[in-house]
């Protein structure tokens, strides 16, 4: 058996199933989106077996995109978990065949509590479909399993359908990256979406500063004590310019009578590029790279409050 060809055949079958369902989207899906936008309670997803696993994954997707969602196991629902439901909730029930006994019994009990139930199934005439307040039907698909038995194409279709609903809902309610970041505070993704320059900048006593009338020797001393690649030059307490280690090398190697007594204002970079403290770290990184610089002063609109550099950003864990 050609293993690569076998792998490709599975991909092909699942892609074909997705294209088929994509070309036959149930128009009732617009009603589903409207229901979700006006939802006052939670979205409850239920299913058994492989569809149940897909439902669990979809709960995570819906929740991360702004819609509070929970998985309800059909059997556990009949043994007390129905108590977690309220009449303001909406239920999505999944069964490819529409004949899953556990799901049917759970949906009957759910409807007895007065909840709105959306059924996702390929069988319009199934027992589950007949219980639905709203049916989302999709074409039957050929499973990618060589026996055409193990749920493969059918579960992929359910997963993508749910992803499409979640993303569309999120766009409709104008759920933004800031909202997403609040729900993802941990890990690299969370740090990228939430960490700002002010969270990691060098500030306070660690901030490298010289006066515009200080000489090169004073600048060298400040660099040796606070090695961040940049020093802020102040005049009357306000940011006047910056000096990088490159500026010092060029000054000392120049032929313009520079010496250790040369004043900072004669070799600094005036009107330097600055970054606001509220800037996201990922955006600050882009700015530094676009300017082709390693560091920049940080301001709170007008006053100098810190510095940021590539090393500090790299160590923050956003990359």
N, C-alpha and C positions, 0 to 999 in steps of 0.2 A: 504494500500500500504506500502510495506517495503521501507522506505526512503533510507536506506543505500544501498540496492540492486539496487534501481533506480539510485542512484549516481554512483555506480560502473558500471552500464550498459552504462552510458554516457561515462565514461572513456574508457570502452572496445571498444565502437564503434569508438571513435576518435583515439584510439591507432591502431585499425585495419585499419582505413583509412590511417594513417601515414605509416604503414608497407606496405600497398598496393602500395602507391605512391613511397615510398622508393625503392621498388623492380621494379619500372617501371620509373626510372628517365629518362627524355628525354635527349638523347645525345646532343641535341642542347645547353644544359646548358654549355658545354665547350666553345662554341662560345660566349655565354653571358659573361662568365668570362673573356675571351680574350678581348672582346669589352670594358669591364669595366676597365681592366688594362691599355688599351691604350686610355682611355677616356680623351679628352681635356676639356670637359665642365662639365656639371652637370648631375646627374641622376634624372630624373623626374618620379614620380610615380603617377598614376591616377586610379581612380575607384569610383564607386558610391555605396551608402548603406554600408552594412557590409564589403565588400571588400575594400571600401574606407577607413574605419576605420583601417583595417589591413595595408593598404598602408601607412597611417599616422604613425602608430607605426613603420613600417619598415623604414621609412625615418629617424627616430631617431636612429635606429640601424645602418643603413648604414653610417650616418653622424658620429656617435661615433667611428666607425671602420675605418675612414679615407677616406670615399667617400662622397663628398658634394652632398646632396640630398634634394629634395623639393617635397611637395605634390601639385598637380594641380587638383583642383576640376573641373570635366568635364563641368559642367554648367558655372562656372566662366571663364573657358578657352574660351568659345564662346562669352563671354562678356568683352573681353579685356585682360584677363590674359595670352593669347597666346603671348603677347608682352614680357613676361619674359623669353621666350625660345630663344635659339640660335641654329644654325645648328650644333654646336659642342656637343649639349646635346643628351642624349639617353633617351627614354621614355619606362617605363614599364607600360603596361595597364592590368588591372585585371577585369575579368568577368568570373565567374564559368560557366555560360551558354553561354557566348559569344554573347548574344543577347541584352545586356543593351544598350538602345537607346542613352542615354546621352554619354556613353563611345564611342560608335561607331561614333557619330557625332564629338566628340572631337578629336578622332584619325584621322578622315578624315581631319580635319582642321590642325592638327599637321603635318600630312604627306605633306600637301600642303606647309608647311614651310620647307620641306626637311629634317626633323629629322628621325632618325632610331628608329623604334618602335618594341618593343618586347611584344608580347601578351601572357598572362598566362591564359589558359582556359582548361576546360575538353571537349570542343566541337570543334573538328578539322574542322568541316564543317560550323561553325557559321559565321555570317557576320563579327564579329570582327576578327576572325582567318584569314579570307581571306584578311584583310587589313594589316596583320602583315608582317614586313620585316623578322621577325623570330618568330616562334611559339614555346612556351614551353607548351606542352600538358601533362595532367596527367589524370589518370583514374577517372571516375565518382565515387563518394563516397556516402555512405548512411549517411544522416545527423543524428546526435545524438538526435535531437529533436524527441519527441514521435510521432509527425505528419509528420516527414521527410520533414519539410518545412523550419523552421528557419535555416539560415546558421550557422552551428556549426562545423561539421567535415570539411566542405569545407573551412571555414575560417581558421581553425587550420592548414590545409594542406598548405594554402597560406602563413601563418605566418612562419611555419617551413621552407618552401621552401626559403623564403626570408632570414631567419636567416642563412640557409646553404650557400646561395650565398654570404651574407655579410661576414661571417666568412672565407669562402674559399678565397674570394677576399683579405681580410685583411692579411691572411697568405701569399698569393702569392706576395703581395707588401712588405712583411716583416714589417708590421705595428707593432710596439713594445709597451711595457707598458709605456715607456716615452712619446710616441706619444699620447697614450690613455689618459695619465694624463694631457697633455696639453689641451686636449679637455674636460676634466672633472675637472676643478680647484675648484669647489665648493663641499661642502658636505663631508661626511666621505670618500667616494670613492676617491674624488679628493685629499684630504689630504694624504691618504695612498699612492697615486701614485706620489705625488709631494713634500711633506714635507721632508726636509733633517735635519740632526742633527744640521747643522749650523743655521737653522731657529729658533731653540728654546733653544739652549745650554746656559748654564750660562757662561758669559764671562766678560771681563773688570774688573772693580772694585769689582764686585760680585764674582769673581773667588777666591775660597779658596786656599791660597798658604802659605807655610812655607819654610824656608831654612833647608837644611839637618842638620845643626848644632843647630837649635832651639830646645828647650826642650819641654817636655810634657806639661808644663804649658802654653807655647805659643801656642801649638797645641790646647789645650782646649779652649783658648780664641778665636782662629780662628774658631773653631767648633761652639762656642756659638754665634758668629756674623754671620756666614755663614753656616747654617745647611742644607747641601745637602748630608750628608752621606759619604763624601769623601773629603780629602784634598790632594792637589798636593805638593809633596816635590821636591824642586829645588836645583840643585847644579850648580853654575856658570851660572844661568839663564836657565838651561835646565832641563827637567823632569828627575828626578832621582828615584822617587818612589811615592807611594801613601800611605795614612793612612786612614783607615776607623774607624768608631766609635768602631767597634769590635776589631780592633787592639789596640786601647787605653785601652779598658776594659781588654783585655788579658795581656797587658803590666803591668797595675797596679795590676792585680791579680796574676802575676807570682811570682815565688820564685827566680828570677834571679837578685835580688838587684835593681830592677827598682824603680825609684822615680820620683818626679816632675822635677828633673834636668836632667833626662835621655834624651839624644839627639835623635832627630827624626829618624836619620839614623839607630838607633839600633832596632827600632820596626816597621819600615815601611815595605811595600812590594816592593821589588826592581823589575826592569824591568816589570812594570805593563802592563796589557792588555789595549790597546788604540783603539779608534774608529775614523776613518777619518771623517772630517766635511761634506764631500759630500755623506756620507752614508744615504740612505733613513731611515726614522724613523722606519718603519716596520722591516727593516733588523737590525737596531740597537737593537730593542727590542728582536729579536731572538738571537742576539749575547749575550746580557746580560743574558737572560734566559739560554742559552747553557752553559755559563761560571758560572752560578749560583751566579751572583753578582748583586748588586743593582745600581752600578754607575761605570763610567769609564771616564778617561781623553779623551779629544777630541784634535786631532792634524790636522794640514794641511800639511800632508806628514811627517814633522819632528819636527815642533815646537808646543808646547802646546798652545792652544788658548781657551780652555773651558773645561767644564765637562757636562756630560749628566747622568740622572738617571731615574729610572723607574717611579717615581712620575711625573716628568716633561713630559715624553712620554705619560703617561696615561692621563694627563690633556690636551694634545694637540688635542684630539678629533679623533685620528686615530682608536680607538678601537670600 
